[in-house]
C-alpha cells in the first residue's frame, strides 16, 4: 500500500470517528430537548427535522 493511499484511509478513518462522536453528542442533545419539552413536541415533526426515524425517537423518549 503506498503512502498516499495509507494517508487517505487514515484521514477518512479520523473523519468517521469524529462524525460518530458528533452524532452521539447531537443525539444526547435531542434526548435532552425531548425530555425537557416532550409534551410539546410531536414525534413525526421532530423526526422530520432531525432526520432520525420515528422508532429511534420513540426509543429516545422512553430512555429520557
C-alpha positions in Angstrom: 0.0 0.0 0.0 1.5 3.3 -1.0 1.8 6.3 1.4 -0.8 8.4 -0.4 -3.5 5.7 -0.1 -2.5 4.9 3.5 -2.8 8.6 4.5 -6.1 9.0 2.7 -7.5 6.0 4.5 -6.2 7.2 7.9 -7.7 10.6 7.3 -11.1 9.1 6.4 -11.0 6.9 9.5 -10.4 10.0 11.6 -13.3 11.8 9.9 -15.6 8.8 10.5 -14.6 8.7 14.2 -15.2 12.4 14.6 -18.6 12.2 12.8 -19.7 9.3 15.1 -18.7 11.4 18.2 -20.6 14.4 16.9 -23.6 12.2 16.2 -23.6 10.9 19.8 -23.3 14.4 21.1 -26.2 15.6 18.9 -28.4 12.6 19.9 -27.8 13.4 23.5 -28.9 17.0 22.9 -32.0 15.8 21.1 -32.7 13.4 24.0 -32.4 16.3 26.5 -34.7 18.5 24.4 -37.3 15.7 24.2 -37.0 15.2 28.0 -37.5 18.9 28.6 -40.2 19.7 26.1 -41.5 16.2 25.3 -45.2 17.1 25.8 -45.0 20.0 23.4 -43.2 18.1 20.6 -44.8 15.8 18.1 -42.5 12.9 17.1 -43.3 12.9 13.3 -42.3 16.6 13.2 -39.2 16.1 15.3 -38.3 13.1 13.2 -38.5 15.1 10.0 -36.4 17.9 11.5 -33.7 15.7 13.0 -33.6 13.1 10.2 -34.0 10.4 12.9 -36.5 7.7 12.4 -39.7 7.7 14.5 -38.7 4.4 16.1 -35.4 5.8 17.1 -37.1 8.9 18.6 -39.6 6.6 20.4 -36.7 4.8 22.0 -35.1 8.1 23.0 -38.3 9.3 24.6 -38.6 6.1 26.6 -34.9 6.4 27.7 -35.2 10.1 28.6 
